[in-house]
Amino acid sequence: MEENQEGERMLIGLEQLPSALLATIMSKLDMASICSVASTCRTFKFCASHILTFLPTVHLLDVAPSIDLIAPLLPPNPYLNSLKVDCCRLDDSAIQHFVRPSLHELFLHNCNDFSGKLLFEIGTQCRDLRICHHLLFLFPPSRSLYLGSVSDKRGRAIHISDLEELLRGCQELETLYLMFDVSTFLRHNFARAWTLASEKLTSLEISYISSVMVTELLSPTAGPDQFLQHVQPSVLPNLQKLNLSVDYITDTMVSTISKNLTSLTHLDLRDAPIIEPRMTFDLTNNGLQHINPHGKLKHLSLVRSQEFLVTYFRRINDLGILLMADKCSSMESICLGGFCRVTDTGFRAILHSCSNLFKIKISHGVQLTDLLFLDISATPLALTHVGLRWCNLLTNIAVSHLTTNLDLTVLDLRDCRSLGDEALLSISTLPKLTSLLLDGSDISDTGISYLKERASSSLTALSVRSCKRLTDKCITALLGTGNGNSSKPVLQELDLSNLPNLSDNGILLLAKSRIPICELRLRQCPLIGDTSVMALASMQVDDERWHGNSLRILDLYNCGRVSALSFRWLKKPYFPRLKWLGVTGSVNRDMVDALARSRPYLHVACRGEELGTGLWDHSDSFYSYDNEEMDELERYILDGNDDITDEEMVDAEDVEDLED
């Protein structure tokens, strides 16, 4: 009783503070914290509404606001310079709330229902657009614009005039991300539009473009109504970072990029052929020789995806890599995927030529063996990120030599199926390891026990998907549950998908450990059922917090024993921080739909898609909240209007009972 009275006196005292002082204090908080404070009393709610009129930064990526909610969250604000929004529930009617002359930073994700009008209005009104996040590159963020999935839905067209207005209007732009298919534009119109782009543009990413369009865009040519001597100046003269997904990576495209982009420091090219490329539409040894002619390249990524067809860079061998390595001595990061004819000799040339290399990723290295790493300790390399995916000839010996690099923080060994417990014993010696991916390897519960020390000190992300030998005992082996382990594991992301011997007992042990897991993936586990969901729903991270408050991603897709009963535990107040949920839609479609309606800011995936936020900004993903019921931002914008949908959940349960 005395504590309640003391709390009331403290609240009264805070309300009596000058409004200017309250506004100054609240303006230092992030959006979720502001909304949390606003839900406590009228004074704070009024103050929160007031500071939204001068707050310089508004980030709404954790929830996808509807058009009815975006207006109160984005009132007129001449000081707003940074805006990030998940637009999956918005369309062109929301454009008026986004485009503001004061903006320097604009990040719009999931713009499926927007048309080209979005680009046009940004170019017309956001003349001073400059800054954007993007953690993909090694350098700090620069002045830019991110537009994700614009006009993905049929009938939402983007005209070349919309792109022209965007490029013409935003002359302060330094970084631009166009995350939609630009190949629908006519090639000559597309190339002409880029002559309007700001000379300050230093970073460009396009989610899909044809290689021919890239070549024409970067090749200075005579205009159709000009004499040959009047050649157009090269576009993007100061571009430093280029990230493209194309139909084919070709010699012509690589040569054009290397020749005309003289300031390039980052080159990231990825293709996914639908048919086997012919000679003229492929990358060969000759094309590799043109890379980095100006010696400024620090990051190189050349990846051939097998998304549509099992295909490789078949016209590149060790000779091509050797010739390229001679020009890449200053490289710091290299990613190569699909080089099936390159052997240890070629890859070894990279390791021994690039003394500044700290990140290397090789995928589908079908001829890569342990020999590559036998003398790695003799090199001056201080590797921090290593990825060796689908390199099936690698064994435990390679890992033992690789782990002599004690600075390793990220190690990706997915689908290296010959790796076993001995590899984990070597990995356990890495003091700085934070992320470890071991999908499809031949490890056992005993091997997992070697990671116990790392899990309690540095390891925050672990994936053992499809490691068939693992059982419930791997949870105890990793977390030390029940063994008097005094140090709590620091794991935040755990992937236990497709483990045929993992059951509810293992998840009970995980819940009992009370570790602050933020992402848990259990898809395709036939023995996981309702008991696991109930245990996670009741999980307490610590005594002062609400149940299960740390889980943000939970993937239960195609878990064999999950029934409609689990949906009762997926309702509020359980899993208050949950943002992504994967379930099997066939369990009960009505229950899935009712859950989606009852939690409109929860992304419910029921078709087997992988969960996650892709290119979203995760800089504050593990922010420590003090709310005891639900997400502050969600609570604020719902404002108590979500009770009706709980009745829908009950109705769906009744339908399920009748069907049984």
Secondary structure, DSSP 8 states (H G I E B T S, - for coil): -HHHHHHHHHHHHHHTS-HHHHHHHHTTS-HHHHHHHHTT-HHHHHHHHHHTTT-SEEEE-SS---HHHHHHHS---TT--EEEEE-TT--GGGHHHH--TT-SEEEEE--TT--THHHHHHHHH-TT------TTSSS---SEEEEESTT-STT----HHHHHHHHHH-TT--EEEEEEE-TTS-HHHHHHHGGGS-TT--EEEEEEE-HHHHHHHHS--B-TTS-TTSB---S-TT--EEEEEES---HHHHHHHHHH-TT--EEEEEE--SS---GGGS--HHHHTTS-TTS---EEEEEE--SSS----TT--HHHHHHHHTT-TT-SEEEEE--TT--HHHHHHHHHH-TT--EEEEES-TT--GGGGTTGGGS-----EEEEET-TT--HHHHHHHTT-TT--EEE-TT-TT--HHHHHHHTT-TT--EEE-TT----HHHHHTTHHHHTTT--EEE-TT-TT-BTHHHHHHH-TTTT--S-----EEE-TT-TB-BHHHHHHHHHHT---SEEE-TT-TB-BHHHHHHHHT--SSTTS-TTTT--EEE-TT-TB--THHHHHSSTTSSTT--EEE--GGG-HHHHHHHHHHSTTSEEE-SS---S-TTS--TTTT-----SSS-HHHHHHHTT--SHHHHHHHHHHHHHHHH-
